[in-house]
Amino acid sequence: MNKGRALCPGDLIGLLSVSNPVTDEERQCSVDAVEALGFRTVCGESLFHRRGYLAGPDEIRARDVNRMFADPDIAGIFCVRGGEGANRLPEMIDLEGVRKNPKVFLGYSDVTVFHLLLGRGADLVTIHGPMPYTEFLKDTFEGYVKEHFLKAVTETEPVGEILPPPGDPAIQALVPGTVEAPLVGGCLSLISALMGTPWEIDTRGKILIIEDVGEQPYKYDRWLCQLRSAGKLQQCAGVVVGQCIDCTADKPKMDLPLEEIFADLLVPLGVPVLLNVPFGHGKRKATFPLGVRALLDGNAGRFFLTESGVR
């Protein structure tokens, strides 16, 4: 896999949105938050446009991505937020240009489209972690979230063991066993949205990481069954379930608890499975480089990033 170089103080960071728009105030706050970390910033056109729920026309959002990867002065690219609309762009991205100019690419949620696209189409390690407008501005960024983020993007040593933040639920082993393999995945609904496309997830011999937010349990059932029917679950070496936020059923008597759905659909795979790993849409999350190797210990309920996401 291709890796971007580790970020350093003073590096120029390109800010853009492949999904929802931001206001003038939100744009400036995002710039201030990134510069407070010691970086310089340049804003893409997408941060100055709005087309309904999109950060401008598709051409503008795709052009931002292509220009920032091609620009040798830009050391990293941060998506300022997620939302909707990233799945309009894959056909417009210069994957050969990305391959020739690997650099840190950060985001999560709707940005899962780009994690899968760039990982499969350009062999790029991408960074699943907090975003400027969504997290950098919050009180909860200080401490655990900030420390994990900076370690993942500025240090060439592996992050090591991922421990939950103090007071958060412990990591739970659903299926025992131990495996070390590359990571792939992200937001489960977006993984599902790319099935049947050239950029659909490749889980062969990999640890699948999944999370989502604001979805009913039956939808997790639907998406996991889709992956199972496509052979994606059977091909993976292990599964890590992250923060499934606001997933309580509206009609509990007519639904199944999420834990039962995971037991029904993941346990029969016979591969190690962990629950409650701190990544996703929760307020306190670790930063995961996707495409690097990790160690899943389903016997002790522990998880380690054994390879750095930057060079």
N, C-alpha and C positions, 0 to 999 in steps of 0.2 A: 504493500500500500504506500501511496505517496503521502508525505507529511509536510505541513507547513513548518517553518522554523519557529522556535520559541519566541514569544513576544517579549520585548524589552521596553523599559521606560523611554518615552520619546518616540516610539514607533507610531506610524500613521495608520489609523484604523478607519476603514470605510464603513459608513453607516447607511443602511438601506432597509427597505421593507419589500419582501416578496409577497406580502399578504395585505393586511389592513392598513389604512392610512393613519397618519398622526396629525395633530393640530400643530400650529406654530409653537405653542407653549410646550407641548410634548416633545417636539423635535429639539428645542433648546435644552430642555431638561435632560434628554438623552445625551446630548453633546456634553453637557456639564458633568454628567455622571461618569462618562467614559474618560473625560479629561481629568477628573478627580483621581482616577486610577494611575495617572502619569502618562497617558497616551495623548497623541494629537489626533484630530478627527477631520474627516472630510465627508460631507453629506451627499448622498446620491439624489438624483432627480426625484426618485420615488417618495422622498420625504417632503416634497413640496407640492404633491399632486393628490387629488382625490377623485375617484370615479365610483360613486356609490360606496360599496363596502371594500373597494380596492384602492391601493396606493397608486392610483393612476392607471393608464392603459397598460395592457400586457407588455407592449413594446418597450415602454419606459422601465418597467420593473426588471425585465430580462436584460435590457441594455445596461442597467446598473451592475448586475451580476457580471456580465461579460467584461465590461470596462474595468471593474475593480480587480478581477483576476488578472487582466492583461497589464494593469498598471504596476510597474516594478517598484514604485514608491510606496504602495500600500502593502503593509505587512499582514493585515488581518481584516476580515469582513465580519461585521456583527449585524445580524438582523435585529432591529430595535424592538420588534414585537411579532407575534404570530397572528392568528385570525383565520381568514379564508382567502383562497385565490391562488396559492402557490402551485396547485396542480394544473393551472392554465399554462405554465411556463416551460416545462421540460423540453419540448421540441425546439425552443428558441435559445437554448443554452449551448454555448460553444464548449463542448466537453473536451475537445482536443486542446483548447486554450487553457482550460482548467488543469488538465493533465500536465501541461508544460510549465504551469505557474502555480504549484501547490502552495497554499497558505491557509492559515486558520480560518475556518468558516463556522460561525456560532449561531445557534438558535435551537428552538424546540417547538413542540406543538405542530402548527401547520408547516413549519420548516422541516418536519419529517420527510416531506416530499423531496426536499433537497438533500437530506441525508441519504436517502435511497438512490436518488438520481446521481449524485456526485460519487457516492461509494461504488455503485455498480458501473456507471458510465465513465468515470475518470480515475477509479482506484484511489480516491482521496479519503484520508481520515478526516472526519468532520467532528465538530464538538457539540454534543447535546448538553446544553447548560443554560444558565440564566441570561436574560436579554436586558438591554439597557432600560427601555421604557417599562418593561414588565416587572423587573426585579431590582435593578441597580438603584432605583429611587426609593425602595422600601426600607423601613427600619430592619426588617428581617434579613436584608442582604449582608449586614455586618456580622462578623463572626463566621459561623460554619459555612454559609453559602459563598461568601467572598473568598475565604481561605481556600476552599475546594476549587473554586473557579480559577483563581490566580495560580494555584499549584498546577492545574491541568494545562494552562496555556502559556506559562512562563518557565516551566522547569522540564528538563529533558529526562529526569528520573521518573520511573513509574509512580503513580499516586499511591499505590499499595492498597491496604485494606479500607473498604468503605464501611464506616460505622454510622449508625443512625445518629442524628442530633440528640443531645441530652433531652430526655423526656418524651421522645417519639417512640412509637412501637418498635420492638425488637424485630430484627430480620427473622423470618420463620421459614424453616425447612419443610416443604410440602412433600418432596420426594428425595430420598437419600441418594448419595453418590457424589463423585467428584469429577470435574472435567475442566480442562483449560482449552480455550478456543477463542476466536475473534468474536467481537460483539457486533450485532446488527439489530436494527429495530427503531423504536420510537413510539409515537402516538398510534394506538391500535386502529382507530378509525381511518387515519391517513394511510397506514399500511394496507388496509382493505381497499381504499380508494384507488391504489395503484395496481391492484391485481389485474392481470390480463393485459398490462402494458409492458413495453420493453424494459421498464424500470422497476418491475415488481420485485419484491424482496427475495433475496437469495439466502436461504437459511442453511444450506448444505454444510454440515460440520461446524455450525456456528452457534453461539449462545444468543438466543432471541430475547430481547428486552422489550417489554410492553408497558404502557400506561395510558391513561386517558382521563378526561374530566367531564362532569356534567352529563353522563350517559347512564341510561337505565341498564340494569344487569342483563336483560334479555339481549341487548345489543352486543355486549361482550360475548355472549353465547353465539350470536349470529356470526360475528367476525371470526371467532376462533373456529367455528365449524367451517367457515369458508376456507381458512388456512389449512384446516385438516383435510378437507375435500380436495384441496389443491396439492396436498402432499407436503406442505411447508412445515407443519408441526412435526411430522414423522422424520423429516430430514435434519432437524436441529439437534445440536449436541446437549442442549440444556435450555431452560427457560428462567428468566428473571422477571418477576412482576413488580412494578414500581408503585407509585402513588396513584391510586384510583380514587379521585376526588369527586365528591358529590354524586355518588353512584347508588344511593339508596333508592329502592323501588318506590314509585308513587303509590302502588297498590301491593303492599307486601304479601297479602294472602294470594295474590295472583302471580307472584314472581318467585324466583329462587335467590337466596343470598349469593353474592358474588363468590364467596368461598366455596360454595357447593358447585358452582359452575366450573371453577378452576379444578376442583377435585374430579369432576366428571370428565373434563376434556383434557387435562394435562397429566394427571396421574397415570392413565393408561399408556402414555408415551414411553414410560420406563426410563426417562432421562432425569437428571437432577433438576429440581424446581425450587426456587426461593420466592417468598412473598415479602412484602413490606420493605423492599429495598428503596432507599431514599433518592429517587429520581423521578422527574415528571412535573406535574402542575402544583405540587405542594409548596407551601411557603418556604420550607427549608429543604434544599435539594443539593445533592452532589453533582459534579460535572463529569460527564462520561464521554471520553473520546470513542467514537464509533469506528470500527475497523481494526482496533487493536486487540491484543489478547487479554483475556481476563480468566480468573480462576473462580469457579463456582463450587463451593463446598457445601453440598446438601446433607452432609453428615453432622456438621457442627453449626450450620446456618451462618456461614461466613462468605464474604464476597471480596475479591481482590482485583484491582487493575494491575496487571503484571507487565504492561508495556506502556510507554509514554505515548501521548498523542501528538507530540511535537518533536522536532529534531534540533 
